[in-house]
Amino acid sequence: MTSFESDYNNGAHPAVLQHLLETNTEQSASYGYDRWSELAREKIRAACQCPDADIYFLVGGTQANATVIDALLPSYGAVVATETAHINVHESGAVEASGHKVIVLPSHEGRMLPSELADYLRRFHADPTWEHMAFPGMTYITFPTELGTLYRAEDIAQIYAVCQQYGMPLFIDGARLGYSLAAEGCDMTLPWLARHCDAFYIGGTKVGALCGEAVVFPHGAPRGFFTIVKRHGALLAKSRLAGVQFDALFSPLLQAHGSAASLPEQGEGREDSDMLYFDISRHAITMAMRLRQLFVEAGIPIKDSPTNQQFVVLTNQQMDALMQRVLFETWEPIDDTHTLCRFVTSWATTDADLSTLAAALKSIA
């Protein structure tokens, strides 16, 4: 059955698999010292315009979040996030398991407001009993948000300025980073983002890789980060698994260790200098906007999202009928008769998938 459940319900992009196959019989060093990991680091540094950045490859997003937050915080520190933040809702208490409280601020369509962060920190530090409270030692945001929305560059710049005022690092969860940078209305670039935070990661799992996230510290990693990664059980002995994949993802599109013909329905006319990672992202956005239009034409309410996650409001009757034809995720109940549902596109979404959805929508009209 055609699935729009997530952007990691397929394997890897063919060019990534091809590179894994081509390098499979070569021997390599371990624990991040293999040559493909170093090649990938150099390509990511160039893409971020951060020649001195420290870069580590971890397997998944929850693992990356919990490890980076533990590394950036003192033992008594807490992390400030929105109430809808992934670390607060869908990571099974992984951050709290390392001894760090998640302090939540209101969510505005998934976004944190700079003014509310500033107000909270001002109140905290003005409270004479603050030493009896969990200390806000860093800030965490996601880009795009869990609801598929975007921050403006101005907002991130203001959040970062507040963090700097209070001496706390800003960490940006980029599990779907490619989709935000490729979305219409995004007013920032990867180098700009790297200059306006202390740590972020480039998600691979949801953007064409079998698994893997590239954690980037633009100004250098905290002391002992390698050891902290291992303490969290997050250190890959066979580090080449991530290195090879990111080497392919950050290669020029037509040189991404696979012929142009192997790229499924990607946009034509790209320059050779375009990297596979961003072409995958653009493809998913194109498909998401076409998917969005199908719901608009069917008269089904849809939330505002320029990214590859689309949230629609279905009657429970529509939802049950549509589930017989395509797979998607039920997000949360709206009321007794309506449910918010999520449809997601990826590198693997095809014209045929959208045709199946169009037919399914017609059948429930």
N, C-alpha and C positions, 0 to 999 in steps of 0.2 A: 504494500500500500504506500502511496506517495506520502512522504513525511515532511512537515514543516515544524517539527517539534523543537529543533535546536540547530545550531550551526556546527555541531560536532557529532552529528549522527551518521556521517560517512567516515571513510578512512582518511587518507591524505590526498592532496592534489597530486595528479599523476607525475608532475615534474619533481615533486618532493620524493615520491616513491622511487622514481627512476634514479635519483641521486643516491638514495639509500642502497639501491641494488648495485649501482656502478661501484660504490665504495665498500661493498659488503665484505669482500675477501681481503681488503687491506688491513694490516695490523696498525694499532694506534696506542698512544698513551691513554691513561685513564684519568678520572676525576677532574675533567675540565682542561687537561693539558694536551688533548689531541689537536691535530693540525686543523681539523674542520671547525672546531669550536673557536680557534684563534682566527681563522679566516672569517667566520661569522661575526666575531667581535669587531674586527677591523671594518667590515662592511656596515655594521650597525653604528659604530662610531662615526663613520663618514656620513651616513644617512642622518644622524642626529647632530652633526657638526660639533661633536664633543670628542676631540682627539685623546683626552685623558680620562674618559669615562671608564669606570670599572663595570664589567658585565658578567653576570652569572646566569647559567641556564638551569632552571628548575622544571619539574615535570608538569605541575598543574597550578591553577590559580589560587585555590585555597592554601596550598603548600607555600606558594610565593607570598601571599598576604601574611600568613601567620609567621613565616620566617623573617620577612623584612620588618614587620612591626615589632617582633621580639628583639631584633637587632638594633632598631633605632630608638627604642624606649629604655629608660632605666628600669630597674626592677620594680619601682613604685609607680611607674608611669601608666597612663591610660591613653587611648586613642579616641579622638573626636571624629564622629562620622554622622551621616544622616540616619534617620530611623529606618529607611528602606535600604541602607547600605548592605552589600553582600556579606560583609563580615559580621553584620548584626543580625541578619535574617537567615541566610542560606549556607552558613559554614559550620553548623553544628557546634558552635562555641569554641572553634579552634583557637581564636585569639585569647579568649578567657582561659582556655586550658593551659596557656603559657603564663598565666598569672596577671594578665593585663585586661582591665575593664574597658568595655566599649561605651563611651559617653555619647548619647545620641542627641542630635539637634533635629528640628523639623525638616521634613522633606518637601521640596517644592517641585513636583513632577520629577522627583529623583535628585534634584539639585540642592546643594547647600548655599545659603545666602551669605556673602562676605560680612554683611552687617550683623547677622545673627551670630556668626562665629566671633566677631569682635565683641559683641555685647556679652556673650557668655564668658569669654576670657576676662573681660573687664570686671564682671561681677565676681568671678572666681577669685581673682587676685586681690579684690577689694574686701573679700570676706575675711574677717579676723580668725575664723576657724578653718581656713583652707588646708592647714596641715593635717586635719582630720579627714580629708577627702582624697579620693583618687586624683592624682595630679595629671592634668591634661598635657601630655608631653609631645604629641604629634597630631597631625590632621590627615585624614584619609578621605579621598573622593574617587569616584569612578568616572571614566570618560571613554565611551558614552555612559550615561547612567543606566541603572537597572531597568528603567522604563523607556530606554531607547532615546532619551533626550540629550541635548548637547549643552555644554557650558559655552558661554562666549569667552573670548580671550580676555576681555576686560574683567570678567568675574574671576577667572583663575588668577590673573595678575593681582587682583585685590585680595583674594584668599591667601596667596603667597606672601603678600606684603604684611597681612595680619600675622601670619605664622612667623615671619622674620622679626616682627616687632616683639613677639613673645619668645623668641628663641626656640621655636619648635619646628621640626621638619615637616614638609608636605610630601605625602606619598600618593601617587596617582595609580589606581588600578586600571590597567590597560588591556584587560582580557579581550576586549573587542576594539582595541585602539584603531586598527586599520579602518573599521567601519565608520568611526567618528570622523577621522581625517578625510575620508572619501565622501562624506555626506554633504549634500547641498546646504549651504549656510554655515559650514564650519569656517571660522575666520582665523585659524591658526595652522601652523605646520609642525612637523615633528621636531625640527631644530628649535622652534619657538617654545614648544612644550618642554623640551629638555632644559631650557634656560629658566623655566618658571616652576621648578619643583626640585626636591632633593633626591627623590627616587621615584621611578615608575617602572612598569614592565610592559613589554610588547608581547601581546598574547599570540601564541602560535596555535594552541589547541583549537581555538574557535576560528582561526584564519588560515586553514589549509594544511596544518601539520597533524601528524598522528597524535602528538602530545608535545608539550614544552612551552615555557614562557621565558623570555629574555629579560632578566631584571637589570635595570640600568641605574647606576649611580653617577650622574653627570659630574659631581664634584668629588668623587671617590667614595668607596664603600666604608662603612663603619669598621672599626678595628675588630678583628676576629670573625669577620662575616663568614669566611670559609668554614671555620669551626662551628659557628652557629647553624649553618646549613646542615652540617653533618649531625649535629646534636638533634636537629628536627627530623632526622631520617630522610632528608631531602637531597642528599648528595648522590648523584648518579656515578657508580663505578664505570659503567659503560657510557661515558659522557658524550661520545660521538653520536649517540642517538639523537640528542638535541642539536649538537653542533652541525651535523650534516643537514638537518632539516632547515635550520636558520641560514646556513650557507646557501641553500637553494632559494629560500624565500626572499633573501636580500640580494639575489643575483639579478642582473638585467633580464627582462622578460624573455627575450629571444635567445638568451644564453643560460637559461635556468636549468641546465642539465636535462633538457627535454626539448623536442622540436616545438615550434609554434603550433604545429598541427595537433599536438597533444593537449593543448589547452581547451577545455570544454566551453565553447560558446563565450569566450572572453571577448571584450570589445576590440574591434579592429582599428588599425591606424595608430596604435601606440608607438611612441618612440622607443628605440632599442634600449635607451637608458632607463626606462621605467622598470621598477623592480616588481618581481612576481607578487610579493606581499601586497602591494598597493593595487595591482591589477585584479587580484582576487577580491580585494575589498570593493573596488569599483563595480565589479560584476555583481556581487551580492547586493549592493545598493541599487543598481539598475533593476535587478529582479524584484527587490523589495518594493520599489516604486510601482512596478507593473502589478505586483500582487495587491498593493494598496488600492490601485485604481479598480481592480476587480470588485473589491468590497464597496468602494464608493458607488460604482455602477449598479451594484446589487441593493443599494440603499441601506447598507448595514453601517451603523456608527463605528467610527475608528478614531483612536487617539492620535494626537500629533506626535509623530516620530519620523525624523529624516534618515534613520539608520536601518539596519537590516532586521531589527525587531519591530513587528507591527502588532499593536494591541487593538482588538476589536471587541465590541459588545454584542454578544449573541443572546437571543432568548434561549432558555434551556432546551426548548423544543428544537430550535435551529442547531444548537450545539450537538445534541444527541444524533440528529439526522446527519450532520456534516461529519461526525466521527465515524460514520459507517463508510465514508468515501476517502477521507484523508486524515492523517495524524497531525495533531497540534497539541499545545499545552493549555490546560485550564489554569488561569492565573489566580483569580479570586472572585468570589460571588459579589455581584453588584447589589442585588436584592433577591427576593424569593423567586423571581422569574427570569433574571438576567445574570450572565456570567462574563467576566472579562477574560478573553482568551488571547494567547500569544501565537503568532505565526512568524517563523524565522527563515531567512534565506542564507545561502552560503555559496562557496565556490562550486558546489555540486548541483545547485538549483538550475533546472533546464526549462526550455520552452514547453516541453511535454508536461513537466510538473505543474506549470501555471495553467496549461490547458485542462489538466485533470481537475484543478481547483475551480476553474471557470465553470466546467460542467457540473461539478458538485454544487456550486452556488446556485446555478440555474435550477437544479433539482429541488432545492429547498425554498425557492422563491414563492 
